[in-house]
């Protein structure tokens, strides 16, 4: 909730002018629901895709204030964030809610970007794997992709917006472990991104590891200059 309608459209127009090799990198931006339709039009002739920050799992009906996965897809979205830590810890979303949103995305033709991560207390008490294992199980156990795609984003809660980014080597270990866990439920290879205080100064240190398939950028993605710097580097 950083950019209003005008700022979102200017950002999208400026970013659409950034050249990058589509054979090497995929770029998607996730504007607010208010700006999404106009932003999608601003980047429609570029190689940049658009995603929703959140979805509701019912396609339509009397759910005032909600926007469904299907509505976002018809508005031009390719992706949707599901289970972002701020949705879990500020708005009280449960693992069950996240699962329903994943299924709604797949049913609607969206690619869900499923966010998982542990709090500082869980990390310090040795419960990181327990928390991640539970989130992965709830998200993937019995899930039918039906030809659709899905992405996982590891975003430790203690690193988001704090400037305390996860050590890249530690992130590498966690990503490898996450991929092993996901393989228990899904046969196909699932990309895993890192998110959590990623910026133009540290993003390259994550991408040097083969287990880290990309980055989920937060506040550093709301300004064209640092975000385009990351894109051009990759």
C-alpha positions as a printed NumPy array, in Angstrom:
array([[  0.   ,   0.   ,   0.   ],
       [  2.737,   2.418,  -1.073],
       [  1.616,   3.871,  -4.428],
       [ -1.71 ,   5.523,  -5.247],
       [ -3.355,   5.336,  -8.665],
       [ -1.35 ,   8.113, -10.287],
       [  1.976,   6.952,  -8.865],
       [  1.256,   3.336,  -9.833],
       [  0.539,   4.274, -13.437],
       [  3.666,   6.426, -13.71 ],
       [  5.769,   3.627, -12.232],
       [  4.337,   1.087, -14.686],
       [  4.859,   3.373, -17.688],
       [  8.469,   4.088, -16.713],
       [  9.231,   0.433, -15.982],
       [  7.732,  -0.677, -19.294],
       [ 10.578,   1.191, -20.996],
       [ 13.263,  -0.931, -19.308],
       [ 14.863,  -3.486, -21.623],
       [ 15.687,  -6.984, -20.369],
       [ 16.352, -10.412, -21.837],
       [ 13.089, -12.351, -21.668],
       [ 15.045, -15.58 , -22.185],
       [ 16.856, -15.028, -18.879],
       [ 14.398, -13.248, -16.618],
       [ 10.689, -12.993, -15.939],
       [  9.397,  -9.75 , -14.398],
       [  6.039,  -9.205, -12.741],
       [  4.663,  -6.298, -10.731],
       [  1.886,  -6.451,  -8.141],
       [ -0.001,  -3.138,  -7.913],
       [ -2.861,  -2.369,  -5.568],
       [ -6.29 ,  -3.595,  -6.621],
       [ -7.339,   0.002,  -7.313],
       [ -4.554,   0.516,  -9.876],
       [ -4.312,  -2.97 , -11.309],
       [ -6.48 ,  -2.59 , -14.403],
       [ -4.796,   0.599, -15.602],
       [ -1.326,  -0.724, -14.768],
       [ -2.042,  -3.87 , -16.806],
       [ -2.868,  -1.654, -19.788],
       [  0.315,   0.377, -19.256],
       [  2.543,  -2.695, -19.529],
       [  0.481,  -4.754, -21.997],
       [  2.89 ,  -4.123, -24.886],
       [  5.954,  -4.851, -22.756],
       [  7.304,  -8.162, -21.445],
       [  6.199,  -7.31 , -17.894],
       [  3.296,  -9.25 , -16.402],
       [  0.953,  -8.244, -13.6  ],
       [ -0.137,  -9.953, -10.41 ],
       [ -2.615,  -9.425,  -7.578],
       [ -1.469,  -8.818,  -3.998],
       [ -4.279, -10.981,  -2.622],
       [ -7.393, -12.832,  -3.805],
       [-10.652, -14.125,  -2.384],
       [-11.549, -17.741,  -3.083],
       [-15.236, -17.373,  -4.016],
       [-15.603, -16.451,  -7.736],
       [-18.495, -13.982,  -7.207],
       [-21.336, -13.177,  -4.855],
       [-22.335, -11.055,  -1.873],
       [-18.856, -10.56 ,  -0.364],
       [-18.559,  -6.807,  -0.007],
       [-15.009,  -5.527,  -0.35 ],
       [-13.58 ,  -8.798,  -1.678],
       [-12.033,  -9.305,  -5.121],
       [-11.933, -12.852,  -6.44 ],
       [ -9.113, -14.688,  -8.173],
       [-11.309, -14.949, -11.264],
       [-11.89 , -11.183, -11.328],
       [ -8.152, -10.535, -11.114],
       [ -7.467, -12.955, -13.95 ],
       [-10.028, -11.314, -16.221],
       [ -8.484,  -7.914, -15.355],
       [ -5.178,  -9.042, -16.851],
       [ -3.329, -10.78 , -14.023],
       [ -0.992, -13.714, -14.563],
       [  0.047, -14.189, -10.918],
       [ -1.323, -13.676,  -7.42 ],
       [  0.42 , -13.485,  -4.064],
       [ -1.127, -15.934,  -1.612],
       [ -0.43 , -16.083,   2.116],
       [  1.964, -13.144,   2.304],
       [  3.213, -12.808,   5.876],
       [  1.433,  -9.477,   6.298],
       [ -1.823, -11.139,   5.315],
       [ -1.163, -13.96 ,   7.766],
       [  0.081, -11.933,  10.729],
       [ -1.81 ,  -8.638,  10.372],
       [ -5.086,  -9.866,   8.89 ],
       [ -5.15 , -13.273,  10.571],
       [ -5.221, -15.51 ,   7.513],
       [ -4.934, -19.186,   8.386],
       [ -3.231, -22.021,   6.521],
       [ -6.742, -23.129,   5.562],
       [ -7.509, -19.732,   4.023],
       [ -4.247, -19.897,   2.084],
       [ -5.12 , -23.337,   0.718],
       [ -8.513, -22.141,  -0.541],
       [ -6.866, -19.174,  -2.251],
       [ -4.304, -21.433,  -3.932],
       [ -7.08 , -23.63 ,  -5.313],
       [ -9.072, -20.584,  -6.457],
       [ -6.034, -19.246,  -8.328],
       [ -5.428, -22.549, -10.085],
       [ -9.11 , -22.904, -10.964],
       [ -9.115, -19.367, -12.385],
       [ -5.939, -19.705, -14.425],
       [ -3.701, -17.63 , -12.157],
       [ -0.262, -18.745, -10.985],
       [ -0.25 , -18.525,  -7.172],
       [  2.937, -17.3  ,  -5.51 ],
       [  2.612, -19.064,  -2.163],
       [  4.457, -17.249,   0.622],
       [  5.807, -19.183,   3.593],
       [  8.076, -18.174,   6.451],
       [  8.802, -18.301,  10.164],
       [  8.776, -15.604,  12.85 ],
       [ 11.86 , -14.569,  14.819],
       [ 10.582, -16.444,  17.865],
       [ 10.165, -19.624,  15.835],
       [ 13.612, -19.23 ,  14.29 ],
       [ 15.32 , -18.573,  17.63 ],
       [ 13.583, -21.513,  19.321],
       [ 14.52 , -23.978,  16.573],
       [ 10.987, -24.256,  15.19 ],
       [ 11.736, -22.959,  11.685],
       [ 11.423, -26.35 ,   9.981],
       [  8.292, -27.199,  11.967],
       [  6.571, -23.985,  10.878],
       [  7.619, -24.288,   7.24 ],
       [  6.754, -27.991,   7.122],
       [  3.233, -27.25 ,   8.371],
       [  2.699, -24.42 ,   5.889],
       [  3.954, -26.559,   2.991],
       [  1.807, -29.527,   3.996],
       [ -1.349, -27.413,   4.284],
       [ -0.636, -25.804,   0.916],
       [  0.333, -28.885,  -1.11 ],
       [ -1.054, -32.063,   0.442],
       [ -3.518, -33.501,  -2.096],
       [ -3.328, -30.375,  -4.261],
       [ -4.232, -30.943,  -7.912],
       [ -2.385, -28.582, -10.238],
       [ -4.397, -29.785, -13.258],
       [ -1.728, -28.506, -15.621],
       [ -1.327, -25.2  , -13.8  ],
       [  1.835, -23.715, -12.341],
       [  2.686, -22.643,  -8.803],
       [  5.577, -20.774,  -7.193],
       [  6.784, -20.734,  -3.582],
       [  8.301, -17.651,  -1.973],
       [ 10.327, -18.066,   1.209],
       [  9.969, -14.832,   3.148],
       [ 11.085, -15.088,   6.773],
       [  8.761, -12.865,   8.781],
       [ 11.655, -11.493,  10.833],
       [ 13.34 , -10.171,   7.686],
       [ 10.415,  -8.338,   6.104],
       [ 10.697,  -4.568,   6.344],
       [ 13.297,  -4.811,   9.094],
       [ 16.464,  -4.489,   7.041],
       [ 17.599,  -7.738,   8.664],
       [ 17.827,  -9.812,   5.479],
       [ 18.466, -13.532,   5.725],
       [ 22.094, -14.542,   5.235],
       [ 22.342, -15.722,   1.592],
       [ 24.076, -18.992,   2.493],
       [ 21.409, -19.678,   5.115],
       [ 18.699, -18.857,   2.56 ],
       [ 20.357, -21.324,   0.169],
       [ 20.084, -24.095,   2.772],
       [ 16.46 , -23.291,   3.536],
       [ 15.533, -23.178,  -0.148],
       [ 17.084, -26.592,  -0.71 ],
       [ 15.135, -27.983,   2.234],
       [ 11.881, -26.385,   1.003],
       [ 12.305, -27.961,  -2.429],
       [ 12.761, -31.379,  -0.841],
       [  9.595, -30.91 ,   1.205],
       [  7.53 , -29.738,  -1.757],
       [  8.643, -32.779,  -3.779],
       [  6.82 , -34.964,  -1.265],
       [  3.555, -33.555,  -2.61 ],
       [  4.223, -32.337,  -6.171],
       [  6.107, -34.247,  -8.862],
       [  7.079, -31.254, -10.99 ],
       [  9.897, -28.883, -10.048],
       [  8.499, -25.846,  -8.229],
       [ 10.46 , -22.551,  -8.338],
       [ 11.291, -21.035,  -4.949],
       [ 11.934, -17.294,  -4.587],
       [ 13.526, -15.416,  -1.705],
       [ 11.83 , -12.366,  -0.173],
       [ 12.679, -10.316,   2.901],
       [ 14.504,  -6.939,   2.907],
       [ 15.738,  -7.512,  -0.647],
       [ 17.23 ,  -4.369,  -2.185],
       [ 19.58 ,  -3.219,  -4.94 ],
       [ 22.592,  -3.769,  -2.679],
       [ 22.026,  -7.373,  -1.631],
       [ 19.841,  -9.051,  -4.269],
       [ 22.763, -10.358,  -6.311],
       [ 24.11 , -12.328,  -3.35 ],
       [ 20.936, -14.437,  -3.352],
       [ 20.825, -15.066,  -7.071],
       [ 24.299, -16.608,  -7.091],
       [ 22.807, -19.749,  -5.524],
       [ 21.176, -22.299,  -7.827],
       [ 18.513, -23.204,  -5.262],
       [ 17.191, -19.613,  -5.258],
       [ 15.177, -19.194,  -8.439],
       [ 14.353, -15.507,  -8.083],
       [ 13.477, -12.728,  -5.673],
       [ 10.258, -11.301,  -4.29 ],
       [ 11.009,  -7.611,  -3.795],
       [  9.01 ,  -5.5  ,  -1.356],
       [  9.434,  -1.768,  -0.771],
       [ 12.508,  -1.626,  -3.026],
       [ 10.222,  -2.488,  -5.951],
       [  8.135,   0.679,  -5.542],
       [ 10.809,   2.918,  -7.078],
       [ 11.798,   2.529, -10.705],
       [ 15.532,   3.151, -10.279],
       [ 16.46 ,   0.433,  -7.763],
       [ 14.029,  -2.064,  -9.286],
       [ 15.249,  -1.493, -12.851],
       [ 18.839,  -1.799, -11.586],
       [ 18.035,  -5.3  , -10.339],
       [ 16.345,  -6.241, -13.609],
       [ 19.234,  -5.02 , -15.752],
       [ 21.801,  -6.797, -13.56 ],
       [ 20.118, -10.167, -13.952]])
